[in-house]
Amino acid sequence: MALIVQKFGGTSVGDIERIRNVARRVVATKEEGNQVVVCVSAMAGETNNLDALAREMCGEAHPEPREFDALVSTGEQKTIALLAMAIKLLGHEARSFTGAQMGMKTDSSHTRARIQSIDSEGLRSHLDRGSICVIAGFQGVDSEGSITTLGRGGSDTSAVAVAAALEADVCEIYTDVDGVYTADPRVAEHARKLDRISFEEMLELASLGAKVLQTRSVKFAMRYGVPIHVRSSFGSDEGTWMVPEEDVMERLVVSGVTCNVNEAKIRVSNVPDQPGIAVRLFTPLGEAGIVVDMIVQNFASDGTTDMTFTVPRSDFSRALDIAMKVGEELQSALVEGDDAIAKVSIVGLGMKDHAGVATKMFQVLADENINIQMIGTSEIKISVVIEEDSADAAVRALHAALVDDAASG
Amino acid sequence: MALIVQKFGGTSVGDIERIRNVARRVVATKEEGNQVVVCVSAMAGETNNLDALAREMCGEAHPEPREFDALVSTGEQKTIALLAMAIKLLGHEARSFTGAQMGMKTDSSHTRARIQSIDSEGLRSHLDRGSICVIAGFQGVDSEGSITTLGRGGSDTSAVAVAAALEADVCEIYTDVDGVYTADPRVAEHARKLDRISFEEMLELASLGAKVLQTRSVKFAMRYGVPIHVRSSFGSDEGTWMVPEEDVMERLVVSGVTCNVNEAKIRVSNVPDQPGIAVRLFTPLGEAGIVVDMIVQNFASDGTTDMTFTVPRSDFSRALDIAMKVGEELQSALVEGDDAIAKVSIVGLGMKDHAGVATKMFQVLADENINIQMIGTSEIKISVVIEEDSADAAVRALHAALVDDAASG
């Protein structure tokens, strides 16, 4: 008997008939002799409707975060109640759990709370009594009993965190794709599904913009060693298993090529080189809640320095204003921004052992006549910033040269 | 400084603009120097929508009661979050409380839970810090942490129970009428608003079908001595105060005439008179969850007996089936039902001291040529069952003879 956590997103529970389908799937897993916890999001569109109500109420003002969480958390509560009803109608015991009821304790950072602990005893005792536990994703409760939410997409994190707390055998993430691909199949025609991928690779892919899983949920899975199985809501084929590095048998040099077009670039040029420039630039950005991704610093021979960095495109104009102001204080000759960029990355565990992957990447892009604006690297990843218009060509060329060729060679 | 509990129903919070109006009213009360707790229902239509979702899921089957409560309780949760946001926007501190968060402990009778206790410390500490507490009516939590609901209209009970627990100075019930009337003004043109009414009278009126307040909430108010002020959501005039009997200065003989057309009558005739007939008849009705209201038993000279009783009209056909079956066992000559009846009642504290009120009531009805089918009495009430078509005429005649005349005489 295995303990399986299954997570279904908003589209999978988008209406009553779809919730019934999820119930059938859950019951089938139960009838195979497993204990089942099922974690669900709000019905598709529900969170947006609640958000719209808050905006109608508050207009330009920011809704009080505690009350915003109390409002939007009703979305998942509806789903868990309806799904528990549906499972009951199929003749199985089921019980819904809100974030508070399942003991999902978080800090008090409303709308983006962090999980602190899970009192999983309640869930466990109901599982042991044969119930299917239906839990609300996305939500928790703080030490004062206030409802919190983990931020959009937090349901993945809820599912993985509960799987970790219950020491589940697997956390199955159901999506509208059938697994993790070596590249976006709509861009690179030879992109193929990976049977297995390491947490480390998935973490890089997730943070680079692959939409399968939230970064935070992958971190949780990695830290607690929860095996994740990403699979399709529509079929019963195996998807992609996410496992510890040592369990990945096929150590591809490059296991994925991804593209992120949600960032913008800002350059602060010709600043007199002196200690503390980075601090003066990035402190006000941090205070404004703007997350800086890549940072590159160049020294010019005239004793000045250039600082280039990327921010989420949605924060571009705010970030540029701040950079202009700081640039003036630092006597920068030029502060400029560009939001028509793409960050293209290659990720692969094998890069740890293989020299020359970076060189090959740069050569492929040069052959395509694509200019590289920034470069960033980690142990198992190389990212380049290029102009947005060349993004698809870059992904295609890199996939053909580094994934396809490697597999066939 | 007074502590005031205000309760607004679903129509008063039916959309964002109406919630803003409630916020203004609440804030005005706060700015007069009072501590304020505001208890709200789900936005008009919301509970029906949630109910429809459950029915779409379950079809003919009965939705699992625990999950039904989890589902419908999201309605009030939406309202409290939105109202708290609205109050914040007016510059006042506000904090929403679900049933669980406000410590509204109930038994586990889902969909019709009874309040057991209220841990009001949380509310009190936030009141003392200057917050306006926005609480969800209708919902509570049982000892296992499951969400419960008090049944339709339970928001009145929530408000009164919280007022009792906090020893509030008054519980204001906002409605679409401006108080309690001596009769339905649409039926009896001289019906007038009462400035004060005793709990006892209101209890009879509420249970007799006057729609202002739920019976259970009046019982709570009476038991804990919570003064209730029923007033209009639309104006600022005084409405009707509900107070202990000794505080009612004007002891009207008849303070109200009400009419209930939601019952049906069943008669089981010519049963051989023997002990235990009532038990055999009413036990299966009780087991079927059917609440019997009036019961009248007549003995015939031939040694048989007739049993006539009323049930809610919505349970009529089920009740008749049960009565038929029992009637057969009891060798009844005839079991018959009638759902075209009305129960017309007169209520008044003064009836305790005045003889002859009943006689006068029967005379008035006889003068109108209205036949009385059943009679029931209590210390401060007389009810008669008549045919439904004569209901309005009966109310008009009784009001004119027993309320108007008495007031002018």
Chai-1 contact restraints between the chains, C-beta under 6 A:
chainA,res_idxA,chainB,res_idxB,connection_type,confidence,min_distance_angstrom,max_distance_angstrom,comment,restraint_id
A,I16,B,E56,contact,1.0,0.0,6.0,A-B,restraint_1
A,I16,B,M57,contact,1.0,0.0,6.0,A-B,restraint_2
A,E56,B,I16,contact,1.0,0.0,6.0,A-B,restraint_3
A,M57,B,I16,contact,1.0,0.0,6.0,A-B,restraint_4
A,M57,B,L82,contact,1.0,0.0,6.0,A-B,restraint_5
A,M57,B,M85,contact,1.0,0.0,6.0,A-B,restraint_6
A,M57,B,A86,contact,1.0,0.0,6.0,A-B,restraint_7
A,A61,B,L89,contact,1.0,0.0,6.0,A-B,restraint_8
A,P63,B,M85,contact,1.0,0.0,6.0,A-B,restraint_9
A,E64,B,M85,contact,1.0,0.0,6.0,A-B,restraint_10
A,E64,B,K88,contact,1.0,0.0,6.0,A-B,restraint_11
A,E67,B,A81,contact,1.0,0.0,6.0,A-B,restraint_12
A,E67,B,A84,contact,1.0,0.0,6.0,A-B,restraint_13
A,E67,B,M85,contact,1.0,0.0,6.0,A-B,restraint_14
A,E67,B,S96,contact,1.0,0.0,6.0,A-B,restraint_15
A,A70,B,A81,contact,1.0,0.0,6.0,A-B,restraint_16
A,A70,B,S96,contact,1.0,0.0,6.0,A-B,restraint_17
A,L71,B,A81,contact,1.0,0.0,6.0,A-B,restraint_18
A,T74,B,T74,contact,1.0,0.0,6.0,A-B,restraint_19
A,T74,B,Q77,contact,1.0,0.0,6.0,A-B,restraint_20
A,T74,B,K78,contact,1.0,0.0,6.0,A-B,restraint_21
A,Q77,B,T74,contact,1.0,0.0,6.0,A-B,restraint_22
A,K78,B,T74,contact,1.0,0.0,6.0,A-B,restraint_23
A,A81,B,E67,contact,1.0,0.0,6.0,A-B,restraint_24
A,A81,B,A70,contact,1.0,0.0,6.0,A-B,restraint_25
A,A81,B,L71,contact,1.0,0.0,6.0,A-B,restraint_26
A,L82,B,M57,contact,1.0,0.0,6.0,A-B,restraint_27
A,A84,B,E67,contact,1.0,0.0,6.0,A-B,restraint_28
A,M85,B,M57,contact,1.0,0.0,6.0,A-B,restraint_29
A,M85,B,P63,contact,1.0,0.0,6.0,A-B,restraint_30
A,M85,B,E64,contact,1.0,0.0,6.0,A-B,restraint_31
A,M85,B,E67,contact,1.0,0.0,6.0,A-B,restraint_32
A,A86,B,M57,contact,1.0,0.0,6.0,A-B,restraint_33
A,K88,B,E64,contact,1.0,0.0,6.0,A-B,restraint_34
A,L89,B,A61,contact,1.0,0.0,6.0,A-B,restraint_35
A,S96,B,E67,contact,1.0,0.0,6.0,A-B,restraint_36
A,S96,B,A70,contact,1.0,0.0,6.0,A-B,restraint_37
A,Q101,B,G145,contact,1.0,0.0,6.0,A-B,restraint_38
A,G145,B,Q101,contact,1.0,0.0,6.0,A-B,restraint_39
